[in-house]
Amino acid sequence: MEVRIDDKELVRLYETGKSRKLKLPERVVDEFFAVIQELDAAISIYDLWTKHPKRKFEKLKGDADRYSMRLTGKYRMEMIVNWTNTEKTIGVFLIDDVNNHYGD
């Protein structure tokens, strides 16, 4: 699937492995790169559900096109998915946030 990063600091993190504004643990940064590779390699969302179930690819409540995937137990990556087929199984992933899901 196609993956785009739609946040300036996340682009910097992706290109350099570091971000001045994002204070993320090293493990979270490693998982960020791993998830991008998994998304890029996926043919459809079924690959995300069957090959990477621990990532818990899921739709977020309140927004028709907003989804998340787990990076670690605490952190998740959020994105908007623009579906390119009517079945909503193939799309363009616009990554726009990495956050501490539990806020601590």
C-alpha positions as CSV (number, residue, x, y, z in Angstrom):
1,M,0.0,0.0,0.0
2,E,1.1,3.6,-0.4
3,V,2.4,5.3,2.7
4,R,2.8,9.1,3.1
5,I,3.9,11.0,6.2
6,D,1.7,14.1,6.7
7,D,3.5,15.7,9.6
8,K,6.8,17.8,9.4
9,E,8.3,16.3,12.6
10,L,7.4,12.7,11.6
11,V,9.1,13.3,8.2
12,R,12.2,14.5,10.0
13,L,12.0,11.4,12.3
14,Y,11.7,9.2,9.2
15,E,14.5,10.8,7.3
16,T,17.0,11.2,10.2
17,G,15.9,8.9,12.9
18,K,15.6,11.9,15.2
19,S,13.2,14.8,16.0
20,R,13.7,17.8,18.2
21,K,10.1,18.1,19.1
22,L,9.1,14.5,19.4
23,K,10.6,13.0,22.6
24,L,10.0,9.3,21.8
25,P,11.8,6.3,23.4
26,E,14.2,4.5,21.1
27,R,12.0,1.4,21.0
28,V,9.0,3.5,19.8
29,V,11.2,5.0,17.0
30,D,12.3,1.5,16.0
31,E,8.7,0.3,15.9
32,F,7.7,3.4,13.9
33,F,10.1,2.4,11.2
34,A,8.9,-1.3,11.4
35,V,5.2,-0.2,11.0
36,I,6.0,1.9,8.0
37,Q,7.7,-1.1,6.4
38,E,4.7,-3.3,7.2
39,L,2.3,-0.8,5.7
40,D,4.4,-0.5,2.6
41,A,4.6,-4.2,2.1
42,A,0.9,-4.9,2.7
43,I,-1.2,-5.7,-0.3
44,S,-4.5,-5.0,1.5
45,I,-5.7,-4.5,5.1
46,Y,-6.1,-8.2,5.4
47,D,-2.3,-8.4,5.5
48,L,-2.3,-6.0,8.5
49,W,-4.8,-8.1,10.3
50,T,-3.4,-11.5,9.6
51,K,0.4,-10.9,9.4
52,H,0.6,-8.2,12.1
53,P,-2.3,-8.8,14.6
54,K,-0.3,-7.3,17.5
55,R,-0.4,-3.9,15.8
56,K,-4.2,-3.8,16.2
57,F,-5.0,-1.9,13.0
58,E,-8.4,-0.3,13.9
59,K,-10.7,2.4,13.0
60,L,-10.9,5.2,15.5
61,K,-14.3,6.3,16.8
62,G,-15.7,9.7,15.6
63,D,-14.0,10.0,12.3
64,A,-14.9,8.0,9.2
65,D,-11.3,7.7,7.8
66,R,-9.1,7.8,10.9
67,Y,-7.2,4.7,12.0
68,S,-4.5,3.6,14.4
69,M,-1.8,1.0,14.8
70,R,0.1,0.0,17.9
71,L,3.8,0.7,18.1
72,T,4.2,-0.5,21.7
73,G,1.8,-1.1,24.6
74,K,1.6,2.6,25.2
75,Y,2.3,4.2,21.9
76,R,0.3,4.2,18.7
77,M,0.6,5.7,15.3
78,E,-2.5,7.5,13.9
79,M,-3.3,8.0,10.2
80,I,-6.0,8.9,7.8
81,V,-6.7,6.3,5.1
82,N,-8.0,7.3,1.7
83,W,-9.4,4.1,0.3
84,T,-8.8,3.5,-3.3
85,N,-11.3,0.7,-3.8
86,T,-14.9,0.3,-3.0
87,E,-14.3,-2.6,-0.6
88,K,-12.1,-0.3,1.6
89,T,-9.3,-2.8,1.6
90,I,-6.6,-0.9,-0.3
91,G,-5.7,2.7,0.3
92,V,-3.2,5.5,0.8
93,F,-2.1,5.8,4.4
94,L,-1.4,9.4,5.6
95,I,0.5,9.1,8.8
96,D,0.0,12.3,10.9
97,D,0.6,11.4,14.6
98,V,2.5,9.2,17.0
99,N,1.3,9.5,20.6
100,N,1.2,8.0,24.0
101,H,-2.2,6.5,24.0
102,Y,-2.5,6.5,27.8
103,G,-1.0,9.9,28.3
104,D,1.6,9.0,30.9
